[in-house]
């Protein structure tokens, strides 16, 4: 984006085992761009202290940015000129690598072969991440430009107009699993024996292969082939995928079977909202600027779809890492039983390679020490999503306020009973029409989004992946609600206002 980055910049930090981005440092770098304020970035990504950042981050000189602008624009144009062809080349490469790596059985590989497989997966992640970040940089540039225009011409209505313009994009790959499960539920309705089996069996005991034969079982088998690499906390390779633990998948199916959600009516509503937003945009923007603004909007929509598509590839590669890690863990446990069944997840890539290439390498003590540290961090109070300096000891304290404030993520107002879910095993308690409350705006929860009347999360911003999915599903949502999982309780009746970003407790 044309900013210079100091050599000693520390952009991330580790607090109680959680990775945080250094917003102060990041905002200081971005402040070289004349029209960008730190608070704008915080509100896009989610977080607190937006106003404080504006005060703390001193204005950086924009001279260097302006001088580099011709070069930056030239690079931007050059990259985008070739981007479509580059993505086509990458898609072909990725498809070949997916088949090749997926066909490898890591259990039969020699240690050197497993090491090569790890190297191939690491290289694939580098390639996939690189092109996704290019798309994301383009998206961020276009979004900032669009928001600046909306602030000037739509003023106070700019944020709401932005959300409506980016609703119902269609063909957003991260939203597809939820839609596919909804369609499979409609198939199950036509097979009463299958529907009865899904309704009555304990979720933890449901298996696709044990369903009565028919179209539903075939469709679910195909679903796991296409999307089985996804899951809750899918960016963490130690977390199980849907193919390993189908609890959430069956919970979503059960919810759809118990509700009468009309996808067609939602799609019509989204189309109407999008068309009305486009008309408002046309009305507010001066005639000479309208073609350029329409083009900019098309760019934002295109890169939003592209980023979501490429992120799906990244998650798939992380699933490949998990396969290598599970096999490595099995071999470590065979060598050192005291290391446990998940040893590789507590080792660095360098240490994993050392284990694979040196049969005398011992890691059990190191793994045990790190596992203890991990468990200790899990038992400590959850740090706040945003803090200054170091996280306070009393972080995450529940508020007694009846109205919680967050960021509006998906339009609409919904009322319902609160259901707080912290892991997929709790999904069995979810009832259709409840307000789903989760800590993170995690796309792994997406199968339940369609069955919820509203969604509330502690983390996330309007640009988060979950916010994009929720707008596709037309589910009212508020994200970045501090301590939502502590301030709300199961059974509370709440009103979720996705237009203004509030959650109001109406009763219990």
ABEGO torsion letter per residue (X at the ends): XGBBBBAABBABBBBGGBBBBBAAAAAAAAAABAABBAAAAAAAAEEBGAAAAAAABBBBBAAAAAAAAAAAAAAAAAAAAAAAAAAAAAAAAAAAAAAAAAABBAAABBAAAAAAAAAAAAAAAAAAAAAAAAAAAAAAAAAAAAAAAAAAAAEAAAAAAAAAAABGAEGBAAAAAAAAAAAAAAAAAABAAAAAAAAABBAAABBAAABBBEAAAAAAAAAAAAAAABEBGAABAABBBAAABAAAAAAAAAAAAABBBBAAAAAAAAAAAAAAAAAAAAAABBAAAAAAAAAAAAAAAAAAAAAAAAAAAAAAAAAAAAAAAAAAAAAAAAABAAAEAAAAAABBAAAAAAAAABAABBAAAAAAAAAAAAAAAAABBBBBABBBGBBBAABGBBBABABBBBBBABBEBBBEBBBBBABAAAAAABBBGBBBBBABBBAAAAAAAAABABBBBABEBAABAAAAAAAAAGBBBBBGBBGAAAABBBGBBBBBBAAAGBBBBAEX
